[in-house]
Amino acid sequence: MKPVPQKAELPGENSSPQRRPSSGGKAPESQPAFPQVRLGAGMGPAVTAGRRSLRGPGERDQKERPQEAAMHKDEFHLKFFMCVIQSRQLVRTPQRTAGEASTSSMLIPKPPPKTDILKSLDTMDDPDTVGSIPVFKTECAEVEIQVSKRKRAVVKARGDPTVETMKQREEWIMTHEEHHAAKTLGIGKAIAVLTSGGDAQGMNAAVRAVVRVGIFTGARVFFVHEGYQGLVDGGDHIKEATWESVSMMLQLGGTVIGSARCKDFREREGRLRAAYNLVKRGITNLCVIGGDGSLTGADTFRSEWSDLLSDLQKAGKITDEEATKSSYLNIVGLVGSIDNDFCGTDMTIGTDSALHRIMEIVDAITTTAQSHQRTFVLEVMGRHCGYLALVTSLSCGADWVFIPECPPDDDWEEHLCRRLSETRTRGSRLNIIIVAEGAIDKNGKPITSEDIKNLVVKRLGYDTRVTVLGHVQRGGTPSAFDRILGSRMGVEAVMALLEGTPDTPACVVSLSGNQAVRLPLMECVQVTKDVTKAMDEKKFDEALKLRGRSFMNNWEVYKLLAHVRPPVSKSGSHTVAVMNVGAPAAGMNAAVRSTVRIGLIQGNRVLVVHDGFEGLAKGQIEEAGWSYVGGWTGQGGSKLGTKRTLPKKSFEQISANITKFNIQGLVIIGGFEAYTGGLELMEGRKQFDELCIPFVVIPATVSNNVPGSDFSVGADTALNTICTTCDRIKQSAAGTKRRVFIIETMGGYCGYLATMAGLAAGADAAYIFEEPFTIRDLQANVEHLVQKMKTTVKRGLVLRNEKCNENYTTDFIFNLYSEEGKGIFDSRKNVLGHMQQGGSPTPFDRNFATKMGAKAMNWMSGKIKESYRNGRIFANTPDSGCVLGMRKRALVFQPVAELKDQTDFEHRIPKEQWWLKLRPILKILAKYEIDLDTSDHAHLEHITRKRSGEAAV
């Protein structure tokens, strides 16, 4: 018996953004009437159409889905709705029973006939749901007319809504239109992409993203081979790109399309030839990947564009029609430089990979240096910028670093020799000195690696060797960070180009914290030149400030750890304990080392606790000196030992040991257990006064699931481990042809590793808990791979988070793919397991952990003094127990009690996670037909405004 059609309820009043209750009750007041639409987890267009819904954080029970219910019980009806506006009224079409629904129409009903009101409501194009009611996009060309008419239809159906509700509905409709507009944004347009100047790892990831997202938007995309030289020469140097032409380039270093330094382009005649080559191909959008010199050349080219077209017209080389169609040129720059010498961005493409190469060499040299008690002087690149040298020194615990922005004092020779001698006196068997190739003294005289070697040999008599790393820093496979950075910047570059107008200034896409921002290109170039000018004029303090707060913070931490002597006497000092909690993560030891040494420098007594809260309860505590943590920076795992035990059951013993060892502050380094343990300590203060001491949690877990922080120590190392494995697996699949690999990653319920590894490794799908999926999603993914095997790219890679679904296990997905792919492709599976928790920490994790430890100890010292009352420490305010985390562009301390509302304790994840916004990029780059939300893309900022709020990370 078919249900009686009822009048459809519109979202905004009686319907809920979550699944509507059977009682028809109202939505909770805390939920917005129109939350932002989330993209479906399923990769296939049909599947996305059928199952996309707005589910609240708690609505993850997949048993309640009507689609699945229909599969198990015939008496259940699949509830399909269609909003059909006829005669200015909203009606609902009759439901179908499960038996009536065919395979082809089960998810997507046949679109209704076009009406005069709204041209079309094409359900096959871009459906979505609000509450339980599907809303379908129209194909009407006049968006404003379409929105106004739809709004009037809503008014007709629901009466006279409030202004606020009306505004929410209109905003949702406009956002929905922006999703669809991205697919057609590039129709009739052409984009050229080139790499110029020195090569950098990660450039290929950016090129790949520009090509694929450009094609996704409907634009034609062209490769320009050999940089500006290819733009000038034209011919075969400018070729149209296809989707398959950028396959297998993600993991390659350098730049596949070639780069060259072009003298011809510096002359107007060369730029005139370049303009001719672009106009003849209808290219009016240019994406330049390179350094400040390459980007400056692009801006000059754009400023001359009108004059160049005029000259070409006068010479009869182009027609008036061609000149009209190419009346303006859009320019967007992506900074590719291993030196990280471009102001306006926290990291340039290639910097992280270069640090990987450097640290690999430093770690290898350390073992031989210890064997022979040698001093090594390592010279790294950085003619005008000391970023590589500075971060390397932090990441390896170097004894000294020379960089051009901060020349040493006049008596640096004496200070250096004293520092090396003190290190040997404390028991170290080696010394490491890092030198940037552009290092100078305060008089501007170069300081070379040979000068330093001769000084050490002459004054100290140490066996000293020099290693110049050279171009090895430019080579090798790009790191996961650079692949993701290049991909994100490439997507943003395409959007900036296609949204550009004749009045839009040339911009550069930059990274600030974990946010993509657009900055005026020439503002950034000018500040970059100002740094060099300040150094030439010997205004080194000004040069350091122009580099930004991030660079300054690195320098301050280095000076504390390398140049400040810890006081001999600890009279009047405080006692701070450091411990690891939860599963081991690479970088934990670097955080402990930094915390201990900064504490000692401040005159504190520092204790280390073995085996987490269990060790604190059992009294496994000892005092740590300067040498105790020597060499810990590059070691993986947890030297102190770590366990998942929580403190609640041992409050009495823990309180006794806090009193016994006079612990006045606690630094907890760990994952979700560390955060949970902090909450329990706050609760325990009601019963035990001994627990009223300040504590701070430093997030350290491969899962990256600690509330209050966008990044956790150890996650980058795990991500690179997964990427390395995926690269080798893809290579195997490419050799055997027609093979699909299903790889299981760690992370608990958090899909960070699966998503980011999928983006970095070029996966075809990544299944995660945060985006529930059904059997139809899996089927759509199989169909996608079947189609992929018909192209020249005959391989597949699928990632699965370990707890993404309790029923669709790795074995289940493997068996499904194997069965459905018979005769078309073979399937293999890999469970990576605990190898993701091991290995030497990456430069990012070492540097991040070192600065987090230093910042935590600085906060701790201040909080202890603030909590000193009546001869003892008593801290019972909410802000005396915090999580130190990175939020967008800054490191912030957040009380653990305030983070409770942001936490899904059942699944051990934050309720909101920033990286979910990157999921559409993963799907688009894998060639799935989905919607891209352009409403949340970066807007043009100014570098002065950015620098005032820049992250001090």
N, C-alpha and C positions, 0 to 999 in steps of 0.2 A: 504494500500500500504506500503510495507516494505521499509525502508530507504536504500539507496545505501551504502554498506560497504565502509568505508574510511580508509585511512592509519592512524593507531593509533598514537597519539601524546604522546611522552614520557615526564615524568616530568623532570623538570630541565631547559627547555628552554621556550616554549610557554605556558605550562600549569602552573596553579597556585596552591599553597598549599591550597588555599580556593576553593570554588566552581567556576568553570570556567565560565566567562561571556559568554553570548550568542554571543557576537561579536567576541569571540576568542581572546580577548586582552591578553596582557602579564600580568604576576603577578606583583604586586607592588614590587619595588626594596627592600623595607624594609623587605619583607617576605623571609625567607630562602627557597631554592629550595627543601630541604628535611627536614622539621621539624620532631621532634620526634613523633612517632606514638602514638596516644592516644587510650586507650582501650575504646571500645564501652560501652555505658551506659547500654545496654541490657545485662541481665545476661545469657541468653541462648546462646549456641554455634552457632545455626543456625542464630539467630538474630544478634549476634555480627558479623557474617560473612557477612550478607547482608547489614548492615547499617553503618559499621565503615568508617569514613571519617575524613579528616583533615579539621576542620572548624576553621576559625579565630574567634577572640573574638566577632566581630560584627555580625557573621553569625549565629544568633540564631533564625531567622525567620523560624519556622517549616513549614510554608505554602509552602515554595519553594522546599520541599523534593519531588523528583520524585515519590517515593513510595506512598506517600500520595496523590499526584496529580492523580495518576492512579486509586486510589480508588474512586475518585469523578468524573472524566471525562474519558469516554471511549476513546476519541480521543488522550489522552496522552499516550505516550509509556514509559514503564519502561526501563530505559537505563542500560542494563547489558553488561558488557565488560569482555572479557577473553583474557589474554595475552597468546597466543599459539605460541611457537617458532617452526617453521617448516622450514626446509631448511635454517636455520640461518636468518630467516626474522620474523618480528613481525607483526601479522595480527589481525584484530578484527572480532569476530564472529557476525553474524547478530543479530539485536535486536529483541526482542519479544514484541508483543503488550500486553496490560493488559489482553485482553481476552484469549491470548494463554498461559499465565503463569498459571501454576497449583499451588496449595497450597504448594506442596512439593518442587517445583523447582522455586518458585517465587523469592527467594532470592539467591539461589545458583545453578548456571547452572551445568549440568553434566560435570564431569572432562573430559578433552581431553585424547585421547590415548597416552600412553607413547612414547616418541621419543628417538632417540639415543643421541640427544643433551642434554636433561635435564631429563632423566629417568621419571619424572612425574611433572605435575603441578596440585597438588591435591587441588581443590577448597574447598573440604569438610574439609580439614585439618586446614589450617590457612590462610584464605584470609585477605587481607588488601587493602587499597587504598591509592594512592598518587594522589592528585588532584581528578579527577574522574575516574582514571584508576586503576582497581584492579590489585594487584600484588600477586601472589600465591606462596607459599613456595614449594620447591621440597622435595622429600624424598631421594635424593641422599646421600649416606653415606659420600662421600668425599666432605666436604664443600668447600675446597679450589678449587677443580676442578669445582664444581657447580658455585661458584662465578665468577671464571675466564671465564667460558663459557657464563654465563649470561651477563657478561660485554662485551664480544665480540659481543654478539647478539645486545646489545644496540648500540655499535659502528656501526654495520652493518646497523641498522635501522635509526640512526640519523646522520651518518657521523662521523667526527672527533671532538668530544666535547673538551672543554677546560679542562685543568688539574684539575682546581678547581671543575668544575661540575662533572667530572669523580670521583673525590675523594669523593664528597658528595654522589654520587650514591652508590659507593662501601661501604661507611660507613653505609648508610641506610640498604643495603642488609645484612651487617654483623650484625647490630643491630637486624634486623628482624630474623636472624638465632638464635641469642641469646634468643629471645622471645620463639622460638620453642624448643630450647635446654633445657630450664628449665623443660619441661614436661617429658623429657627422661633422665634428669641428674642423677636420682637415680636408674635407671634400673640395676638390678644385685647387688645392694648395700643394706646394712642393717644398721639401726641406732638404738641405744639404748638410752633412756632418763631416768634419775634418779634425784631425789631430795634428798639432803643430808644436814645434820646439822639442825639448827633451822628452823622451818617452817615460811613462810611469805605469806601474802595474795597476790595473783597474780601469784603464782607458777603454779596453775592449768591452767591459761590462756596461760602460756608459754608452758606447756606440751601439751595442746590442739593444739597450733599452730605448734609445732614440729611434732606431729603425723599427722596432716592433710596436712601440706605442704610436709612432707616426702612422704606420700602416693600419693600426687599430682604429685610429681616428678618421681614416679615409684618405690620408695624404700620400703623395708619392715621396719616397725618400731616396736620396742619392748619396753614395759614397764619394768623397773626394780623396783620392789616393795621393800620398806624399805631401800632405799639408797644403800650404799656400802655393807651393810650386805646382801642384796638380790643378789648383784653381786657376792659375795663370796659363798653364799649358793646355788645359781642356782636353778634348779628344777622349781617349780611353781612360784618362785619369778620373773622369767623372762618370760613374756608372750607377744605374738604378739598382737599389738593393731589394732583395726579396726576404721573406720570412726565414727561409732555409739558409740564406747566405750568411746569417750571423749565428748559426748553430755551432756548438762546440768551441766557441771563442771565449766563453765566460771565464774558463779556468786558465787561459793563456796570458802570459805576461806581455809586456810591451804593447804595441798597437798593430793589429793585423792590417789596417789600411795604410800603414806607413806614415812616417813623419819626417820632415826635413826643414832646415832653416833656409828660408827663401830670400835672396837679395832682390830678386825682381819685384816682389810685392812691395818692397819699401819705396819703389819708384812709382810715380803716377802712371807711367805707361804700363807697368805690370798690373796695376789695379784696374786700368781701363780694359785690359784683356780679360781679367778675371770677371769684371762686370758683364762683358759681352758673353762669356761662357755661361754665366748664370741666367741672363735674360733669354738666351736662345733655348734654354731648357725650362723656362718658366719658374725658376727658383727664386723665391723672395724671402726665404727664411734660412738663416745660416746658424748652425750650432758649432761653436769653436771650442775644442778641448785643448787646453794648453796653459802656459804660464802667463805672467803679466805682460810680457812682450807680445805674445800672440794675441792676447785680448785687446791690447792697445791698438795693434794693427787692425783688428776687426772693427773697433770703434771709429778709427780713421776712415776705413772703407765705407762705413755707414754714413758718416758725415759728408762724404764726397759723392754719395750715390746719385743725387739729382744732377750734379754737374757732369758726372760720368755718363749718365744716360743722355744728357743733352749733347755731349761730344759725339757719342755713338750715333745719335740721330742725324747730326749735321754731316757726319762722314758717310751716312747712308748704310751703316752696318746693321741697324735695327729699324723696324717700321714704327710708325706712330702708335699703332695698336699694341705692339710689343712693349713700347715705352709706357703706355698707359697701364697695361696689366702689371708691369713691374715698377710702379711709381715709387714704391718705398721698400726698404730692406729691413727686416727684423733681425736683430743680433742677440743671441744669448750665449754666455760663456760658462764653461765648466772648468774649474781650475784643476789641472793635472800637473802635479809637481811633487817630487819626492821630498823637496826641501821644506815644504809647508811654509813658504816664504810670502804667501799672499795674504794681505790683511783683509779682514772681513769674514773669514771662515775659520772655524775651529780646526778643521782638518782638510787638507787637499787630497785629491785622489792620488794614491801611490805612497803616501807618507807611512801609513801603517805597514804596508808590505815591505818597504825599505827598512823599517825598524825590525821586522821579522828577520830579514837577511842579516842585519847587523847583530842581533841578539844570538842568532845561530852561531855566528863566528865568535862572538865574545864568550859564549858558553863553552865552545870547543877550545878556545885559547886558555880559558880558566884552568882546565884540567892539566894542561902541559905546564902552565905557569906555576901551579902548586907543586908539581913534581920536582921542578928545578929551582924553586924559590926565585922566580924571575919577576921583573917589572916589564909590563907591556904598554907601549904607547900605540893607541889605535887612532888612525886618522879617518874621519868620516866626511861625507859630502856636506856642503853648506857654505858656499862662498860668501853669501851675504846674510845668512840666517843660521843660527845655532840650534834650531829646534831638534834636529836629529841627535846631535851631540848631547844636548841637555837631557832629553828623555832617555837616551841610552844610559847616561850616567845614573839617573834615578833607577832605571830598570835593572841595572847590574850592580849597583852599589859601588860605583867607581870612587877612587880616592880624590880625583880632581878632574875638572872639565874646563876646557878653553873654548869660549864662543865669542864671536865678533861683537855682539850687543853689550857684553859685560866684561871688558878687559880686566885682568887682575891688577892688584895694587902694584906700586913701584917695587916693593920688596917681595914680589911673588916668588922669586927663586928660593929665598930663605924659608918662606912659609911652606912652599911645596915640599922641600926636603924635610922639614920638621914634621909635616903631616905624614909622609911616607915612613919616616923612622918610627913615629908613634904607632902606626898601624902594625909594623913588624914587631914592635915591643909588646903589643897586646896579643901576639901569637899568630898573626896572619902570615902565610907563606908566600903571598903574592901582592903585587900592586897593579892596579889598572888605571891608566890615564887616558881620557878621551879628548881628542882634539878635532875641532871643526876646521876644514881646509881654509876658511877665511879668518881664523883666529888672529887677533892683533893685541898689542899692548896699548896703554893709554896714550901713547904718542903716535899711534897708527902704524907702528912697525910690526910686520908679520911675525907670528910665533909659529915655527914649524915643528913637526914631530921630531926631526933630526936635532933641532936645538934642545928640545926637552930631553931627548935620549943622552946627548952629550953632557948636559947638566947633571943628570942623575948619576951617570957613570963617574964623572969627575968628582962630585962632592960626596956621594954615598958609596960608590964602588959596587952598586948592584948590577947584576947581570940583566941588561936591558935590551929589549928587542922592539922594533918598529913594524907595524903592519898597516899598510895603506889599503883600505877596502876597495876603493875605486868603483868601477861600473858594476860590480857584483850587486851593489845596492839597488840598481835599476832592474835587475833580472829576476827570474823565478816566477813562481805562481803567485797571483794576487791573494792576499788574505781575505777571509770572510768579510771583514769590515770594509775593505776596499770594493769588494764585489757588490755588497749591499749599498754602499755609498754611491758607487757609480750608477747602479740601477735606479736608485731613488732620485739622484740628480738628473739622470737622463729623462725620466718621466716628467719631472718638474720643468725641464728645459723645453720639452715638446709643448707642454701646456702654456708656458710663457710665450713661446713663439707664435702659437696659433691664436692666443688671446691678444697678441700685440696689435697696436694701431700705429699710424704714422707719428703720433705724439708720444708713444711709449719710449722712454730712453733705453738704450742698450743695457741689459742687466746681467748680473752674474748670479748663478744659483749657488748658495752657500749653506754650510752646516753650522747651526748654533745649538749646542747641546745635542738633543736628538731631533731638533726641528729643522726643516728645510725653509730657508728664507731667500727672498730675492733682493739683491742690493744693486744700486746703480753702479755699473761697471767702472766708470771713470772715477767715482768717489773712492772705490777700493784701490784702484791703480794709483791714485794720488797719495793715499795714505801709505801704500807700499813704498812708493818713491820717497816719501817723507822720512821713512825709517832709514833708508840708505843715506839720504842727505844729512840726517841727524848724526849718523855714525861718521860721515866724512867731516862734519864740523865738530866732532868729538863731544857731542851732546848725548852721551851714552844713557843717561837716566831718561831722557826724552825718548830715545829709540826703544828702550825697554817698555815704556808705557804704551808706545804706539803699537807694539806687538800684541798688546791686549792683556787682560787680567789672567787668562789661562797661562800664558807664557810667564807672566810675573809670578804666579803662584808656584809654577814648576821651579823657578829660580830660587824663591824663598825657601821652599822645602829642601832643595839641594844644599843651599848654604847652611841650613840648620844641621843636616845630617853629615856634611863633609867638612865644614869649617869651624864649627863651634865645639869647644872642648866641654865635656860634661864636668860639673863641679866635683871636687874631691870630697867635700863635706856635704852631708845630707841633713844637717841640723835644721829642724823646723820643716822638714819635707813631709809630703803626703804619701800615702801608700795606695797604689793602684794595682789591681789584678787584671790580667789578660787571659782570656780563655777562648777555645774553639768549641762550637756546639753544632750538632747535626752531621750531615754527610760531608766528607772531605771535598774541597774544591781548590783547584789551582789558584794560587795567589793568596791563600790564607797565611802562609809563612811570611810573605812580603808585608802583609798588614801587621802581623805580630812584630816583625823586626822594626818597622817604622814606629809603631806604638811604644815599644820598649825604649828605643833610642831617643825619641822625642821626650818621653817621660824622664829619662836619665838627664838629658840636657836641661830640663826644667828643674832639676834638683829633686825629683821624686824618687821614692823607693818603688821599684816595679817588681811585682810577683807574677809568675806564670802558673796557670792551673792546668794540670794534665787531665785528659778524658772528660772535659766539659763539666756539667753540673754534678755528675757522679763523682768526679775527682774533687770538686769543691766540697762535697759532703763528706768524702773520705779523708780530706786533708792532704791530697796529692798536690802540694803547693811548694814552690821553691822560688828563691830570689834570682832574678836575671841581671847579669851585668852586660857591659857593652859587647864583649866578645861572645857572649852566650848565643846571640842571634847572628853572628857573623856568617856570611855566605848563604843566608836563608832566602834571599830575594828570588833566586832562580830555581828554587826547589819546589816541586809539586807536592800535593797531598797536605797533610797536617803533621808537623813535627811534634806538636804538643799532644797529639791524639785528640780524637773527637768522638762523641757519642750522642745519640738522639735522646738520651734521658732528660726528662723535664724536672724542674726543681720542687714542684709542689709536694711530693711525697717525702722530701728530705729537708723541709724548712728548718726543723730543729737542729739537725747536724750542720746545715749550711750556716745558720745563725751563729752556732757555736764557733765555727771556724773563721767566720768574719770577725768575731771578737778576738779569737786566739791570735790571728795574724794581723789584727788591726787594719783590716781592709776598709778603705774609705771611698773607693770608687771602683767600678767594674766595667771593663770593655769586653763586650761579647761579640765575637766574630763568627758568623754562621748564617744558616738559612732560615726556613720557616720555624724550625724548632727554637732558634735563638730569639726570634720575634715572639713566639708563644711563651717561651720561658721568661721573657721580659714582662709580658702581661701577668704571668703568675707571680713574679716578684712584686709587681705593683699591688696585686691583691693580698699578698702575704704581709705587706706592711701593716695591715690592720691588726695582725696578731703578733708580729715580731718587729720590735723597734730596730733590731740589728739590720733588717733589710732596708731601712730608710737611708740608703746611700745612693748617690747618683750612678746611673749606668747608661751606656750607649750601645746600640746594636749596629754593627757594620755588616750589611748584607753580603753574604758569601755563599753562593750556591749555584750549581750548574743549571738549575731549573729556572732561575730568575723569577721567582714567585713571591718575593718578600714585599708586602705592602709598604708603600712609602718611598719606593725607589724604582726608577725606570731601568736601572742596570744593577747587576750583582757581580761581585768579584767571582771569577771562575767561569761565568757564562761564555765569555769570549773564547777562552781556551777550549771549552767543550764544543763550541760552534766550529772552530777551526779543525778540531779532530774529526767532526762529522763531515765537513767539507772535503777534507783530504781523502777520507774513505769513499765518499760519493764520487770524487774525481776518478779514483781508480776503478770503481765499479762501472762508471759510465764509459771509461776507456775499454773495459772488458766487454761491455754490451755493444759498443761501437764495432769491436772486432768480430764478434760472433753474429751480429745483425739480428734483428727481430727478437730482442730480449728485453723484458721488463723486470726491474728489480724493485722489491718492496722492502724498505728499510725501516726498522723500528728504532726510535730515539727515546732518550730518557726525558724527564721533566715532570713526572707525576701527572697531575691534571692540567698542568700549564703547557700550552702549545708553543711557547716561545722558541725552543730549539728546533722543533719541526718546521715552523713557519719561516724562521730566519735562515735555517739551513736549506730549505726549499728554494728560497729566494737567491741564496748565494750559490747553490749548486745547479740551479736551473731545473727544478723538479716539475713533473707534470701534475702532481697533486700532493697535498699535505693535509692529512686528516688530524683534526685536533678536537679536544673536548669543548672548547669555547664556541665552536660552530657545529652543532649537532648535524649528523648526516643519516641518510636512510639507505636502504638497499637500492633505491632508484638512483641515488647519487653515485653509488659504486658502479651501477650498470652504465650510467652516463660516462663515467671515467673510462670504463672499458671500451665503450664505443669511440670515445675520443682517441684512445690509443690505437684502435683498429684503423681509424682514419689516418693517424700519424704514420703508421707502417706503410701506407701507400705513397708517402713522400720519400725524399732522399734521407730523412732522419729516421732510421729504423731502430730506435731504442727508446726505452722509457724508464723513468725514475719516479717512484712514489714513496713518500715519507709518511710514517704513522707514529703519532705520539703514543706512548705506552699505555695510557689510560684514556684514550679518546673515546672508547666505547667498550663496555664490558662484554658485549655480544659479538661485535665485529672485530674480532681479534686479528692479530697479524697472520695467524694460520688460516683463519676464515677468509681474509682478503686474498691471501696467496692462493688458496684453493679456488676461490671464485675467479680470479684472474686466469688461473691455469685452465680452468674448465671453459670459460667464455672465450679465451684466446686461442683455443686449439686450432692448429693449422694456420694461425696468423702470427702468433708470437709465443715464445716460451716465457715462463715466469721463474724468478728466483727470489729468495728472501734472505735478509741479514738482520740479526738482532745485535746492535753494537754493544749494548751492555755497559759495564763499568769502565771500559776504556775511555769513556767520555769524562770520567772523573779524574783520570790520570794524566801524566805527561807534565812537561815543564810549562809553567805559565807563559802566556803570550806577553809581548811588551805592553799591550793595553791593560791586561790584568795586573801586571807588576806595577805599572805606573799608577793606575787607579787605586790599587790597594795601598801603595805607599802614601799617596796623598790623603786617602780616607783615614789611614791610621794616624797621620800627623794632625789632621783636622779634629779627629775624635779626641786625641789627647789634649789638644789645646782647649777644646770645649770642657773636657773633664777637669782640668786644672782650675778653670774659672768657676765651674759649678761647685767644686769642693770648697773653694774659698767663700762662695756665696752662701753655702749651706752650713758654714761653721758657726755653731751657736753654743754658748756656755761650755766651751772647752771640748766640744765633740761635734761630729758631723751628723746633722739630722736633715734629711731631704725627703719631704713627703708631698711636694707639689707635683702636678702632672708633668711639668716640663723638666723634671729631674730624671725622667726615664724616657729616652728618645731613640728613634731610628735615624741614623744619618744616611740620607739617600739623595740620589740625583733626580731632580724633578725638572724636566724640560731643559732649562738653561742654567740651573744653579744647584749647588749642594746645600741642602737644608736639613735642619734638625726638627723632627716631628714627634711629639709625644706619642708613645705607643697606645695610650688610652684613646687618643683621638682617631687612631687608625682602625679601631675595632669596627666601626661602621662601614669601612671601606674593604672589609675582608670577608671572603667566603670561607669560613672555617671548615666546613664539611669537605670542601675540595682543595683546601690549602692554596688558594689563589686570591689575588686582588679582584675586586668586582669590576674595576676598569683597568684595561691594559692598553697602553699606547700603540703597541706594535700590531694590534688587530687592524689598524687602518692601513697597514701595508699588505694585507691579504689580497686586495684587488690587484695590486701590482704583480704578485705572484701568478695570479690566474690569467691576467692579460698577457704576460710574457710567455705563458704556456699555451696561448692561442685559444682561450675560452671566450665565448661570446657573453660577456657580462656587462654590467653598468659600471662606469667609473664616476664616482662622486667628485665633481670639480669644485664644489662649494667650499671645501676645506683646504684648498691649495694655498700655497704661500702667496702673500701680497708684497708689493714692493715696499721695502723699508729703507732707511738711510743708515749709513754706517755709524754716524755719530750716535744715533738713537740706539742702535744695536749694542755699541760698545758700552754704553752706560748700564745695560742690564745683562752683560755677557756673563756666562758661567765661569766661575773661578774654579775650574776643574783641571 
